[in-house]
Amino acid sequence: MTAKLLDGKALAEQIQQEIALEATAFRARTGVTPCLAAVLIGDDPASDVYVRNKRRDCERAGLTSQLHRHDGAMSEAELLALVERLNADAAVHGILVQLPLPRHINTARVLEAVDPLKDVDAFHPENVGRIVQGQPRFLPCTPYGVIELLRRNDVALAGAHAVILGRSDIVGKPLANMLVQRGLDATVTVCHSRTRYLPELTRLADVLIAAIGQPKFVTAAMVKPGAVVIDVGINRTDAGLVGDVDFSSVSEVALLITPVPGGVGPLTRAMLLKNTLTAAELQSQKR
Ligand code: GUN
């Protein structure tokens, strides 16, 4: 292996410690402890693990959390009523509705019901619009984590060509919008399942970000020697957790590479804490 590892786990721990200090200062100033309310519907095992880890992180950073867990038969109207209650509850600063929701529930309608000031996922259309216009209130956790990982490892983005594999609302689209903003100044190409000449495009990337949910999709032949490779994929296979990047071959050509697990995942969770603290700050200013 020639590439250097981008250690997301160590960086996430450092960011969590920073947030713990900020949360202590916020509490001293306002008497308020930031609180995240997680909403988990159904029994998806992966969602279960994510939510458990998110709550444990809150506890470690001195934030509080609530879990609102309901079985998969909960109706959309009941879920909307729960969101309204959490919107109105002054003790709750951040609301996270864990996705995916059961199929009978309209996800867009639920995400739009969350108070934009409590929208720590940055999924509400108002917050998405603010990101596009360069006036973000919150940044979505995974793209925010990717950018912190690059920034704190001194990866130069200005003028660099970032190629994103995947156009999801959670990662690909917001990340593309963030990287082209003034201040970050990357040149961005977004590729997806219908993209032609994919390997030719990925080989142009100074920074290649894989977020397509296909195990080991990115091979060494798709990567320019010396590129920075960020693997957002978390695929559960018989061989365990695997990213979207074929780590063993790509680490022979890349300059920097994230492992899976221990790369982007821990940072996603750290940025959720950051957003919960930001939400508490926004709400303390509102009152
Ligand atoms: N499911 C997968 N990723 C996410 C995320 O970032 N936020 C929420 N709420 N659900 C998810």
Residues whose N, C-alpha, C, O or C-beta is under 5 A from the ligand:
A	BS01	GUN	L96 V97 Q98 L99 P100 D121
